[in-house]
Amino acid sequence: MARIAAVLDLCRAPRGRALARGVLLAAIVGAAAGFLSQSYGAPVMLLALLIGMALHGVAEKSDCAPGLGFASQTLLRWGVALMGLRLSFQDVSVLGWGPVLAVLGLVLATLGAGVLLSYLFGRRKAFGLLAGGSVAICGASAALAITSVLPRREDREADTLLVITGVTLLSTLAMILYPVLFRALAFSPTETAFLIGATIHDVAQVAGAGHSVSAEVGVLAVFVKMLRVALLPVVLLFVALALGGAGDGRRGLPWFLVVFLALAGLGHLDILPAALVAQLVTLSQACLVMAIAALGLRTDLGGLLEVDRRYIAMLVLLTLFLLALAMGFVRLIGL
């Protein structure tokens, strides 16, 4: 009873009401996207993103920021974690060890390309590792994590914001364009899942792009993405050793990756009631749709386009480099 009372007190507090309003707004956008998806057969994730972006001005003028932040971050992580129940080890066996090793190679190559481009663009190696790591691993989340282990500088926050803005814009565009590109190039569903998971920066956009193709492609794409996320501690340690970083960021595995793998194992053992699994899968889908809606509501396209074009060009080159390498692997090796 004491815990319930504490939750009610939080909801009555100003921040609690703002949190609730933001989550409710994301839920309304998600519900609208779900209705339109069922009515017209369009991808629900894409609709949630587009409706959210169209309503950014409304969200910006209201006191919804805490709730939208909660929906786009915490609900996203829970949605991804619960997707582990939908991952079949038979699906994973379709990929084999080749793509796993390919993901490692893609991450290392993108990091190296980031360092090289930083010299060509007149920036320090630290900026190259920051940009390359954000493209190679998981976008804005990786940028924040890598910043935490870089040596402290006055312009570090500005660099981090620039990279976060750039990869967010590119990841959003990739979510919309990549499924169309891969379909036009006649990649199979398994190849499409690998390419989406191996090339799009943020987890939310990977889930959105994958599910815009099919539920199976979405689950497999997120698994490939989790392979990239799992390399984050290794990259952080490498950056810290290479630059003597004095940051205070955490270097452990993200909790949602651990839960994702644990639930995948439970699902494989088939010990959970089928009804419970079905409800959790539905909850996972709802969390992801709300997270995508919140992401759209928080996205200011005008602000994204105001960043330094030279460094956006650097992030674009890194993104295209990663895409070309991944497609080259699939064309040469196949899945």
N, C-alpha and C positions, 0 to 999 in steps of 0.2 A: 504493500500500500504506500509505503514511504517513497518508493521509486516512482510509482504512478503519480503521486502528488508532485514530485520534483519535475516530472515531464510536463504536467499541467501548468506548473509555475513558469517553466521555460516558455511555453506557448503563449502565456499571458504577457511575458516581458516584451518590450519593443523589438529586441533582436529576434525573439522567438516568433513574433508576428511577421516580421520581415522574411524570416526563413520560411515560414509556412506559405506566405504569399508567393514567393519565388518558386517553390516546389509546386504549388497549385497552378501557377501560370504555365510551367513546363508540362504539367500533367494535362492541362486543357489543350495546349498546342499538340501534345502527343496524341490525345484522343481525337482531335480534328484530323490529324494525319492518318490515324488508323481508320477513321470513317471514310476519308477520301480514298485511301488505299483499297479498302474493300469494295468501294463503289466503282472505282475506275481501274483497278489493277496496277496502279503505280507503286513503286517501292516506298514503303512506309518510312524508312530511315531518311530517304532523300526528301520526301514531303515534309517531315518534321524539321529538317534542317532549313529548307527553303521558307516554310511558314515562319519559323523562328527568326530568320534573318529579316524577313519582311516586317516583323513586329519589333525589331530592335529598338526603334525610336520610342515605342510604348514602354518597353521594359526599362529603358534608360531613364525615363522621366518618373518611374515609380520606384518605391523602396523595395526592390526585389533582388538586389544584388546578392545578399547572403544565401537566399534560397536557390538562386540560379547557380551560384558557385558550388553549393552542396550537390545539386542535381548533376551538374556537368563533371564533377570530380568523384564524389563519394558514391553516388548512384551508378555512375559509369563503372567504377571498380567492382561494385557488387554485381552489376550485370555481367561483366566479363568473368568474374569469379564463378558465378552460377552457371555460366556456359560450359564449364567443365563437365557438367552432367550430360551434356549433349555430345561430348566428344567420345567417339568410339575408337578403340585401339585398332579396329579394322580400318578405320579412316586413316589413322596415323601410319599404318603399315603400307597404305597406298603410296605414301611419300617415300618411305625408305630412308636410308642414311645419307644418300646423296644430297637431298635438299637441306638436311641438317648441317652438313659440312659446307654447303653452298652459302647458307645464311652466315656462318662464321666468316667465310671468305669475303662476302659482300660487306659485312660490317668493317672488317679490317681494311679493305680496299677503300671504302668511303672515308674512313678516318684518315688514311694516307692522302687521299685526294683533297680532303679539307685542309691539311697542313700545306700541301703544295699550292693550292689556290690562295691560301692566306699570304704566302710570300709574293705571289703574282699580283695580288691586290694591295700589297703594301701593308699588311697587317701582321701581328705577331703570331707565333705558333699557337699560343693559347687560344686565340680567336678561331684559328683553323680547327683545333680540336673541339672547341665548343660547337662550331657550325657543323663539322663533320659528324660529331657524336649525336647531335640532335637529329640529323637526317638519317643516320645509320641505325639508331636505336628506337627512340620513341618520341621524337618531336619535342614539344615544350617541356614535358616531364624530364626528359634526358638533359635538356638545356639547364633546367634548374638544378638537377643533381650534379652535373659536371661543374657548374659554377661554384658549387659548394666545396669543391676540392681544388679549384684554381687559386693561384696566389692573389691576394687582395690588391685591387687597384681602384682608383677613383672612377674610371670609366667602365668598370666591370658590369655594373648594373645596367648601364646604357647598352652595352654589347649584348647582354642577356635579353633585354627587352626587344632589341632589334631582331635577334635570332628567333625568339618566341613568336614575334609578330610575323616574320617571314615564313617560318615553317607552318604556322597555323593557317595562313593564307594558302600556301602550296598544298598542304594536306587536305584542305577543304576542296580546292580545285581538283586534286587527284581523286578524291572520293567520287566526284561527279563524272570525271572524264575517263579514268582508268578502266572501269567496267565496259564502257563503250569502246575504248581502244582495243582491249583484249578480245572483245567479241568480234570486232572488225578484222582482227588478225587471226581469227579462227583458233584461238587457244581453247583447249578442252577445259571442262569445269575444274578438274584437279590442277591443271596448270594455271588457270585463272586464280584459284584460291592461293596457290603458292605465290604468284606474282603480286597479288593484292597484299598479302601478309608480309612479303619481303620488301615492298617498295613504298607503301604509304606510311607517313611518319607517325601519326597519333593513333592510339588504340581505338578511340571512338570512330574515327573515319575508316579504319580498317573494318570494323564491325558493320558500319553503314554501307560501305562499298560491297563487302562480301554478301550481305543480306539483300542488297539490291539485285544480285544475280540469283541467289537461292539460299535457303536456310543451310543446306549442306556446305555450300561454298563459304558462307559466312563463318560457320564453326571452324572449318579447316583453315581459313585465312587467319582467324584469331589465334589458332594454335601456332601457325608459323610466326605470327607477330610475337607470341609469348617466347618463342625461341630467341628472338632479337632482344626482348626485354630481359631475358635471363642473362644476357651478356653484359648488362649494365654494370653490375659490380666489378666485373673484370675490366671494363673500360675505365671506370672510376679509379681503380687501383693503378692502372697503367698511366692515366693522366696525372694522378698524384705523384707517382714516382718520376715521371718524365719532367714535370715542372716544379716539383717540390711544393705542391699545393699545401696551403695551411687552412683549408676549409674545415667545416665541422659537420658536413653532411653525412647521412647514414649511408653505409655501403652494403647493407644486407639486401636480400631478394625482396622485391615488393610483395606485400602480404597477399594481394589479390592473385599474384602468380602462384603462390604457395597453395591458396585455397582452390584455385583453378585445377591444379594438378592433383590435389587431394580428392576433390569431387570427381575428377575423371577416373581416378583409381576406384572410388566407391561405386561409380556407375558401372565400371567394368566388372566388378565383383557381383553386381546385381543383388545387393543386399537391402537396398532401400525400396520401400513400397512404391509401386508404379504410380499410384495416385499422388504421392508426395513429390516424386520426380516431375510429374506433369505440371504440378502447381509451381514448383521452383523454376522450371523452364519458362513457364508463362511469366513469372515474376522477373526472370532475367530479361526477357524480351521487353517487358514494360519499363524496367530500369534503363535499358539501352535507348529506347525510344525517347524517354524523358530526358536522358542525358544529351542526346543529339538535339532535341528541341531547345534545351537550355544553352547548349553550345551556339546554336543559331541565334538565340535571343541575345547572347553576349557578344556576338560578332558584329563589329562596326567596320563595314567594308571601306568606308571613307578613311578611317584611321589606319587600316591595314595598308592602304595605298600611299600613305604619306611617308613611309620609311625611306632611308637612303637607297636609291636605285642600284648603286654599285654593289652593295652587299646583298641586296635581293638577287642581283644577277649571280653572285657567288652561290647563294643557296639554290637558285634555279639550276645552275650547272651541276651542283652536287646531286640534286634530285634527278636530273636527266642522266647523270653518270650511273647512279644506282639503278635506275629503270633500265638503261641499256645493258648493264651487266646482268641483271636478273633475266631479262628477255633473251639475252645471248646464251645464258646457261640453259634455259628451257629449250631453246631451239637446237642447241648442240647435243644436250644430254637427253632431254625429254623426261616426262614423268609417267 
